């Protein structure tokens, strides 16, 4: 292992952990029908600014990009809540 690999490894592990945690939270929210949490996980900045009235909220766009390929499925999951 080179010195640069040693330096980069903790950063890589942290980034992988963040992605795994995000996907786990999204999976849990869907499995438990936690619709508000799904919305927050898909766009935390918008959710926090509009629902929680927190200006200048942090974005999770980089994490949310991981699920762009299943947006249609997530929309179908969320649709019944919009119709209530």
Secondary structure as the mmCIF struct_conf table of DSSP 4:
data_model
#
loop_
_struct_conf.conf_type_id
_struct_conf.id
_struct_conf.beg_label_comp_id
_struct_conf.beg_label_asym_id
_struct_conf.beg_label_seq_id
_struct_conf.end_label_comp_id
_struct_conf.end_label_asym_id
_struct_conf.end_label_seq_id
HELX_RH_AL_P HELX_RH_AL_P1 UNK A 3 UNK A 31
TURN_TY1_P TURN_TY1_P1 UNK A 32 UNK A 33
HELX_RH_AL_P HELX_RH_AL_P2 UNK A 35 UNK A 42
HELX_RH_AL_P HELX_RH_AL_P3 UNK A 44 UNK A 50
TURN_TY1_P TURN_TY1_P2 UNK A 51 UNK A 51
BEND BEND1 UNK A 52 UNK A 52
TURN_TY1_P TURN_TY1_P3 UNK A 55 UNK A 56
HELX_LH_PP_P HELX_LH_PP_P1 UNK A 57 UNK A 59
HELX_RH_AL_P HELX_RH_AL_P4 UNK A 61 UNK A 64
HELX_RH_3T_P HELX_RH_3T_P1 UNK A 65 UNK A 70
HELX_RH_AL_P HELX_RH_AL_P5 UNK A 71 UNK A 83
#
